[in-house]
Amino acid sequence: MPEAGGRLRMVRDQLAIAAALKDENAAHPVAAAWRPILCEVVRAFVRGDYGLSRAPSGVDTVPKDLADQMRACVADYGATLVELPDDTWEASCAQWMGGHWDVLVDLWTKEKGRSDLVLGLRVAESDAQLRFTVQFVHVP
């Protein structure tokens, strides 16, 4: 029998899955239940931890080559990442792709506010749990 913390995580994940729309025909706002996790991912990037060495529960660590690529993209952009403000969710979106959600999150900088940089993730469900996998940070 899972311990209390394990049961709470399972309930949290089930609610987060239920909150996300599975619509292959249109993108939708990022599920509110996912937003704190995505904020933690960006908070790690702000600290310079692009590999997510201390990834939040349910978030995969990032391979070194991808972490280096994302770090270089942000450096080339020439601005300082900041934590996500509430306005982030006005334009960020998720779309069901038949077996996972593709998520795009606008990134913000100290110098410019909302930037042209985008964080891309894949969110997959497995056994009533979610897995967040960072795919890229770049300017589309």
NORJOZI-V826369 format. One record per pair of residues at least 6 apart in sequence whose C-alpha atoms are under 8 Angstrom apart, sorted by the first residue. I is the first residue (numbers start at 1). J is the second residue. D is the distance in Angstrom with one decimal. If there is no record, write none. Layout:
BEGIN
i=I j=J d=D
i=I j=J d=D
END
This chain:
BEGIN
i=10 j=128 d=6.9
i=10 j=129 d=6.5
i=13 j=128 d=6.5
i=13 j=129 d=5.2
i=13 j=130 d=6.1
i=14 j=128 d=5.6
i=14 j=129 d=6.7
i=15 j=33 d=7.6
i=16 j=31 d=7.2
i=16 j=32 d=8.0
i=16 j=33 d=5.1
i=16 j=34 d=6.6
i=17 j=125 d=7.4
i=17 j=128 d=7.6
i=17 j=129 d=7.9
i=17 j=130 d=7.4
i=19 j=31 d=5.8
i=19 j=32 d=7.5
i=19 j=33 d=7.0
i=20 j=30 d=7.4
i=20 j=31 d=5.2
i=21 j=28 d=7.2
i=21 j=31 d=8.0
i=21 j=95 d=7.7
i=21 j=96 d=7.1
i=22 j=95 d=7.2
i=22 j=96 d=4.9
i=22 j=97 d=8.0
i=22 j=98 d=7.8
i=22 j=101 d=8.0
i=23 j=95 d=6.6
i=23 j=96 d=5.4
i=23 j=97 d=7.9
i=24 j=95 d=6.5
i=24 j=96 d=5.1
i=24 j=97 d=5.6
i=24 j=98 d=6.6
i=26 j=95 d=6.4
i=27 j=93 d=6.0
i=27 j=94 d=5.4
i=27 j=95 d=4.4
i=27 j=96 d=7.6
i=28 j=93 d=5.3
i=28 j=94 d=5.4
i=28 j=95 d=6.2
i=29 j=89 d=6.9
i=29 j=90 d=7.5
i=29 j=91 d=7.6
i=29 j=92 d=6.3
i=29 j=93 d=4.5
i=29 j=94 d=6.1
i=30 j=89 d=6.9
i=30 j=92 d=6.4
i=30 j=93 d=4.9
i=30 j=94 d=5.3
i=30 j=103 d=7.3
i=31 j=94 d=7.9
i=37 j=56 d=6.9
i=39 j=83 d=6.9
i=39 j=84 d=6.1
i=40 j=56 d=6.9
i=41 j=52 d=7.2
i=41 j=55 d=7.3
i=41 j=56 d=7.5
i=42 j=82 d=7.9
i=42 j=83 d=6.2
i=42 j=84 d=7.1
i=43 j=82 d=7.6
i=43 j=83 d=5.5
i=43 j=84 d=7.9
i=44 j=50 d=6.7
i=44 j=52 d=6.4
i=45 j=52 d=7.7
i=45 j=81 d=7.6
i=46 j=80 d=7.9
i=46 j=81 d=5.6
i=46 j=82 d=5.9
i=46 j=83 d=6.8
i=48 j=71 d=7.8
i=50 j=62 d=7.1
i=50 j=67 d=4.9
i=50 j=68 d=7.4
i=50 j=70 d=7.1
i=50 j=71 d=6.6
i=51 j=61 d=5.8
i=51 j=62 d=4.5
i=51 j=63 d=6.4
i=51 j=64 d=6.3
i=51 j=66 d=8.0
i=51 j=67 d=5.1
i=52 j=60 d=7.7
i=52 j=61 d=5.1
i=52 j=62 d=6.1
i=53 j=61 d=6.2
i=53 j=62 d=8.0
i=54 j=61 d=7.9
i=55 j=61 d=6.1
i=58 j=129 d=7.8
i=58 j=130 d=6.1
i=58 j=131 d=5.0
i=58 j=132 d=6.1
i=59 j=131 d=5.8
i=59 j=132 d=4.6
i=59 j=133 d=6.1
i=60 j=131 d=7.0
i=60 j=132 d=6.2
i=60 j=133 d=5.3
i=60 j=134 d=7.4
i=61 j=133 d=7.7
i=62 j=133 d=7.8
i=62 j=134 d=6.8
i=66 j=136 d=7.4
i=70 j=136 d=6.6
i=70 j=137 d=5.3
i=70 j=138 d=7.0
i=73 j=137 d=7.1
i=73 j=138 d=6.1
i=74 j=80 d=7.8
i=74 j=81 d=7.8
i=74 j=117 d=7.8
i=74 j=137 d=7.8
i=74 j=138 d=7.5
i=79 j=109 d=6.0
i=79 j=110 d=6.9
i=79 j=111 d=6.1
i=79 j=112 d=7.6
i=80 j=109 d=5.1
i=80 j=110 d=5.5
i=80 j=111 d=6.8
i=81 j=107 d=7.3
i=81 j=108 d=5.9
i=81 j=109 d=4.3
i=81 j=110 d=6.3
i=82 j=107 d=7.9
i=82 j=108 d=5.8
i=82 j=109 d=5.2
i=82 j=110 d=6.0
i=83 j=108 d=7.1
i=84 j=107 d=6.9
i=84 j=108 d=6.5
i=85 j=108 d=7.9
i=88 j=105 d=7.2
i=88 j=106 d=6.1
i=88 j=107 d=7.5
i=88 j=114 d=7.8
i=89 j=105 d=7.7
i=91 j=105 d=7.8
i=91 j=106 d=7.1
i=92 j=103 d=7.6
i=92 j=104 d=5.6
i=92 j=105 d=4.7
i=92 j=106 d=5.8
i=93 j=103 d=5.8
i=93 j=104 d=5.5
i=93 j=105 d=6.8
i=94 j=101 d=6.1
i=94 j=102 d=5.5
i=94 j=103 d=4.3
i=94 j=104 d=6.4
i=95 j=101 d=5.2
i=95 j=102 d=5.4
i=95 j=103 d=6.6
i=96 j=102 d=6.5
i=99 j=124 d=7.0
i=100 j=122 d=6.6
i=100 j=123 d=5.6
i=100 j=124 d=4.6
i=100 j=125 d=7.0
i=101 j=122 d=5.7
i=101 j=123 d=5.1
i=101 j=124 d=6.5
i=102 j=120 d=7.2
i=102 j=121 d=6.0
i=102 j=122 d=4.8
i=102 j=123 d=6.5
i=103 j=120 d=5.7
i=103 j=121 d=5.1
i=103 j=122 d=6.1
i=103 j=123 d=7.4
i=104 j=118 d=6.4
i=104 j=119 d=5.7
i=104 j=120 d=4.8
i=104 j=121 d=6.6
i=105 j=118 d=5.6
i=105 j=119 d=5.0
i=105 j=120 d=6.5
i=106 j=114 d=6.9
i=106 j=115 d=7.0
i=106 j=116 d=7.4
i=106 j=117 d=6.4
i=106 j=118 d=4.8
i=106 j=119 d=6.4
i=107 j=114 d=6.2
i=107 j=115 d=5.8
i=107 j=116 d=7.4
i=107 j=117 d=5.5
i=107 j=118 d=5.5
i=107 j=119 d=6.7
i=108 j=114 d=4.4
i=108 j=115 d=5.2
i=108 j=117 d=7.6
i=109 j=115 d=6.2
i=116 j=139 d=5.5
i=116 j=140 d=7.6
i=117 j=137 d=6.6
i=117 j=138 d=5.3
i=117 j=139 d=4.6
i=117 j=140 d=7.4
i=118 j=136 d=7.9
i=118 j=137 d=5.5
i=118 j=138 d=5.6
i=118 j=139 d=6.1
i=118 j=140 d=7.3
i=119 j=134 d=7.6
i=119 j=135 d=7.7
i=119 j=136 d=5.9
i=119 j=137 d=4.5
i=119 j=138 d=6.9
i=120 j=134 d=6.2
i=120 j=135 d=5.3
i=120 j=136 d=5.1
i=120 j=137 d=6.3
i=121 j=132 d=6.6
i=121 j=133 d=5.5
i=121 j=134 d=4.4
i=121 j=135 d=5.0
i=121 j=136 d=7.1
i=122 j=131 d=8.0
i=122 j=132 d=5.9
i=122 j=133 d=5.2
i=122 j=134 d=6.5
i=122 j=135 d=6.7
i=123 j=130 d=6.5
i=123 j=131 d=5.5
i=123 j=132 d=4.6
i=123 j=133 d=6.4
i=124 j=130 d=5.6
i=124 j=131 d=5.2
i=124 j=132 d=6.7
i=125 j=131 d=6.3
END
